């Protein structure tokens, strides 16, 4: 199965907790909305599209590296409020779970 998404996302980070000169902790709320497309070739070939809405929260730990660059470790969870089941007749080809969790590690350059 091939899945594609066209999403708009908004992260709200109203709090910043300083943990010394280089470290900070930022809890946040997350909302994303859009459309999801699926295509598959196993069995009867098919394509489907449907709406997507997810609401979640996360926590970002940042360490200033230098200048505008920070190293980030982030963990988040989201509830998929509107999701799709991609069906071919009565067989479920793919079902998006209601709860999604994740973690990321990356570098960020904050321009303002």
PENOR-V173345 format. One record per pair of residues at least 12 apart in sequence whose ideal C-beta (glycine too) atoms are under 10 Angstrom apart, sorted by the first residue. I is the first residue (numbers start at 0). J is the second residue. If there is no record, write none. Layout:
i=I j=J
i=I j=J
This chain:
i=0 j=37
i=0 j=38
i=0 j=39
i=0 j=40
i=0 j=41
i=0 j=45
i=0 j=85
i=0 j=92
i=0 j=93
i=1 j=36
i=1 j=37
i=1 j=38
i=1 j=39
i=1 j=40
i=1 j=46
i=1 j=93
i=2 j=35
i=2 j=36
i=2 j=37
i=2 j=38
i=2 j=39
i=2 j=83
i=2 j=85
i=2 j=93
i=2 j=95
i=3 j=34
i=3 j=35
i=3 j=36
i=3 j=37
i=3 j=38
i=3 j=48
i=4 j=31
i=4 j=33
i=4 j=34
i=4 j=35
i=4 j=36
i=4 j=37
i=4 j=51
i=5 j=32
i=5 j=33
i=5 j=34
i=5 j=35
i=5 j=36
i=5 j=48
i=5 j=51
i=6 j=31
i=6 j=32
i=6 j=33
i=6 j=34
i=6 j=35
i=6 j=51
i=6 j=52
i=6 j=53
i=7 j=30
i=7 j=31
i=7 j=32
i=7 j=33
i=8 j=29
i=8 j=30
i=8 j=31
i=8 j=32
i=8 j=33
i=8 j=53
i=9 j=28
i=9 j=29
i=9 j=30
i=9 j=31
i=9 j=32
i=10 j=25
i=10 j=27
i=10 j=28
i=10 j=29
i=10 j=30
i=10 j=31
i=10 j=55
i=10 j=57
i=10 j=59
i=10 j=75
i=11 j=26
i=11 j=27
i=11 j=28
i=11 j=29
i=11 j=30
i=11 j=56
i=12 j=25
i=12 j=26
i=12 j=27
i=12 j=28
i=12 j=29
i=12 j=57
i=12 j=59
i=13 j=25
i=13 j=26
i=13 j=27
i=13 j=28
i=14 j=26
i=14 j=27
i=15 j=59
i=15 j=61
i=16 j=60
i=18 j=60
i=18 j=61
i=18 j=62
i=19 j=62
i=20 j=63
i=21 j=61
i=21 j=62
i=21 j=63
i=21 j=64
i=21 j=65
i=21 j=69
i=21 j=70
i=22 j=60
i=22 j=61
i=22 j=62
i=22 j=63
i=22 j=69
i=23 j=59
i=23 j=60
i=23 j=61
i=23 j=62
i=23 j=63
i=23 j=69
i=23 j=71
i=24 j=58
i=24 j=59
i=24 j=60
i=24 j=61
i=25 j=57
i=25 j=58
i=25 j=59
i=25 j=60
i=25 j=61
i=25 j=71
i=25 j=73
i=26 j=56
i=26 j=57
i=26 j=58
i=26 j=59
i=27 j=55
i=27 j=56
i=27 j=57
i=27 j=58
i=27 j=59
i=27 j=73
i=27 j=75
i=28 j=54
i=28 j=55
i=28 j=56
i=28 j=57
i=29 j=53
i=29 j=54
i=29 j=55
i=29 j=56
i=29 j=57
i=29 j=75
i=29 j=76
i=29 j=77
i=30 j=52
i=30 j=53
i=30 j=54
i=30 j=55
i=30 j=77
i=30 j=80
i=31 j=51
i=31 j=52
i=31 j=53
i=31 j=54
i=31 j=55
i=31 j=77
i=31 j=79
i=32 j=50
i=32 j=51
i=32 j=52
i=32 j=53
i=32 j=54
i=32 j=80
i=32 j=81
i=33 j=50
i=33 j=51
i=33 j=52
i=33 j=53
i=34 j=48
i=34 j=49
i=34 j=50
i=34 j=51
i=34 j=83
i=35 j=47
i=35 j=48
i=35 j=49
i=35 j=50
i=35 j=51
i=35 j=81
i=35 j=82
i=35 j=83
i=35 j=85
i=35 j=93
i=35 j=95
i=36 j=48
i=36 j=49
i=36 j=83
i=36 j=85
i=37 j=49
i=37 j=83
i=37 j=84
i=37 j=85
i=37 j=86
i=37 j=92
i=37 j=93
i=37 j=95
i=38 j=85
i=38 j=92
i=39 j=85
i=39 j=87
i=39 j=92
i=39 j=93
i=41 j=87
i=41 j=92
i=42 j=87
i=42 j=88
i=42 j=90
i=42 j=92
i=43 j=87
i=43 j=88
i=43 j=90
i=43 j=92
i=44 j=87
i=45 j=85
i=45 j=86
i=45 j=87
i=45 j=88
i=45 j=92
i=46 j=85
i=47 j=83
i=47 j=84
i=47 j=85
i=47 j=86
i=47 j=87
i=47 j=92
i=47 j=93
i=48 j=83
i=48 j=85
i=49 j=81
i=49 j=82
i=49 j=83
i=49 j=84
i=49 j=85
i=49 j=95
i=50 j=80
i=50 j=81
i=50 j=82
i=50 j=83
i=51 j=79
i=51 j=80
i=51 j=81
i=51 j=82
i=51 j=83
i=51 j=95
i=52 j=78
i=52 j=79
i=52 j=80
i=52 j=81
i=52 j=82
i=53 j=77
i=53 j=78
i=53 j=79
i=53 j=80
i=53 j=81
i=53 j=82
i=53 j=95
i=53 j=97
i=53 j=99
i=54 j=77
i=54 j=78
i=54 j=79
i=54 j=80
i=54 j=81
i=55 j=75
i=55 j=76
i=55 j=77
i=55 j=78
i=55 j=79
i=55 j=80
i=55 j=98
i=55 j=99
i=55 j=100
i=55 j=101
i=56 j=74
i=56 j=75
i=56 j=76
i=56 j=77
i=56 j=78
i=57 j=73
i=57 j=74
i=57 j=75
i=57 j=76
i=57 j=77
i=57 j=100
i=57 j=101
i=57 j=102
i=57 j=103
i=58 j=72
i=58 j=73
i=58 j=74
i=58 j=75
i=58 j=76
i=59 j=71
i=59 j=72
i=59 j=73
i=59 j=74
i=59 j=75
i=59 j=103
i=59 j=107
i=60 j=72
i=60 j=73
i=60 j=74
i=61 j=73
i=61 j=107
i=61 j=109
i=63 j=109
i=64 j=106
i=64 j=107
i=64 j=108
i=66 j=108
i=66 j=109
i=67 j=107
i=67 j=108
i=67 j=109
i=67 j=110
i=67 j=111
i=68 j=106
i=68 j=107
i=68 j=108
i=68 j=109
i=69 j=105
i=69 j=106
i=69 j=107
i=69 j=108
i=69 j=109
i=70 j=104
i=70 j=105
i=70 j=106
i=70 j=107
i=71 j=103
i=71 j=104
i=71 j=105
i=71 j=106
i=71 j=107
i=72 j=102
i=72 j=103
i=72 j=104
i=72 j=105
i=73 j=101
i=73 j=102
i=73 j=103
i=73 j=104
i=73 j=105
i=73 j=107
i=74 j=100
i=74 j=101
i=74 j=102
i=74 j=103
i=75 j=99
i=75 j=100
i=75 j=101
i=75 j=102
i=75 j=103
i=76 j=98
i=76 j=99
i=76 j=100
i=76 j=101
i=77 j=97
i=77 j=98
i=77 j=99
i=77 j=100
i=77 j=101
i=78 j=97
i=78 j=98
i=78 j=99
i=79 j=95
i=79 j=96
i=79 j=97
i=79 j=98
i=79 j=99
i=80 j=97
i=81 j=95
i=82 j=94
i=82 j=95
i=82 j=96
i=82 j=97
i=82 j=99
i=83 j=95
